[in-house]
Amino acid sequence: MLVFAATDCRRRHQLLQVISMPLPNDDPKQIAAWLVQQHGLERARMEVLAGVMQAQKAEDNYALSVWRDVKRILGQASSEGQHAA
């Protein structure tokens, strides 16, 4: 159990280290909202791509799944913005 907890904490740290997010959270909705707040939608997408590439390089499937969800959420936000315009 301690090994799993340590691994989980390390993954969370690596995930958030990519974007320098101060919150200890791996919720894709919160990550997406924070990225948009900090960088705007277009820069947030670039940050997600950097996170995806780092997760792939590290072969970290957990982080990769979180980044995919963040990417999906940002895509939805983009399409909602286009429909409103």
C-alpha positions in Angstrom: 0.0 0.0 0.0 2.8 2.5 0.8 4.5 1.7 -2.5 1.3 2.5 -4.4 0.8 5.7 -2.4 4.4 6.8 -3.1 4.0 6.1 -6.8 0.7 8.0 -6.9 2.3 11.0 -5.3 5.2 10.9 -7.6 2.9 10.7 -10.7 0.9 13.6 -9.4 4.0 15.7 -8.8 5.3 14.9 -12.3 2.0 15.7 -13.9 1.7 19.1 -12.2 5.4 19.9 -12.6 5.0 20.2 -16.4 2.6 23.1 -16.1 3.9 24.5 -12.8 0.4 24.2 -11.3 0.4 25.2 -7.6 -2.6 23.0 -6.7 -1.9 19.4 -5.7 -4.7 18.1 -8.0 -5.0 15.8 -11.0 -8.6 16.7 -11.9 -8.6 17.4 -15.6 -11.4 20.0 -15.3 -9.4 22.0 -12.7 -6.1 21.7 -14.7 -7.9 22.9 -17.9 -9.5 25.8 -16.0 -6.2 26.8 -14.4 -4.3 26.6 -17.7 -6.9 28.8 -19.5 -6.9 31.3 -16.6 -3.1 31.5 -16.6 -2.4 31.3 -20.4 -5.5 31.7 -22.4 -7.0 29.0 -24.5 -4.4 28.8 -27.3 -1.4 28.7 -24.9 -3.2 26.2 -22.7 -3.4 23.9 -25.7 0.3 24.2 -26.2 0.9 23.4 -22.6 -1.2 20.3 -22.9 0.8 19.1 -25.9 4.0 19.5 -23.9 2.4 17.5 -21.1 1.3 14.8 -23.5 4.8 14.5 -25.0 6.5 14.4 -21.6 4.0 11.7 -20.4 4.7 9.7 -23.6 8.4 10.0 -23.1 8.2 8.9 -19.5 5.8 6.1 -20.5 3.4 7.4 -17.8 0.0 6.1 -18.9 -1.8 7.7 -15.9 -0.5 11.2 -16.7 -1.2 10.6 -20.4 -4.8 9.8 -19.6 -5.2 13.0 -17.5 -3.7 15.1 -20.3 -6.0 13.5 -22.9 -9.0 14.5 -20.7 -7.6 18.0 -20.4 -7.2 18.2 -24.1 -10.8 17.0 -24.6 -12.1 19.6 -22.2 -10.2 22.4 -23.9 -11.5 21.2 -27.3 -15.1 21.4 -25.9 -14.4 24.9 -24.6 -13.1 25.9 -28.0 -16.1 24.5 -29.9 -18.5 26.1 -27.5 -16.8 29.5 -28.1 -17.0 29.1 -31.8 -20.8 28.3 -31.6 -21.3 31.4 -29.4 -19.6 33.7 -31.9 
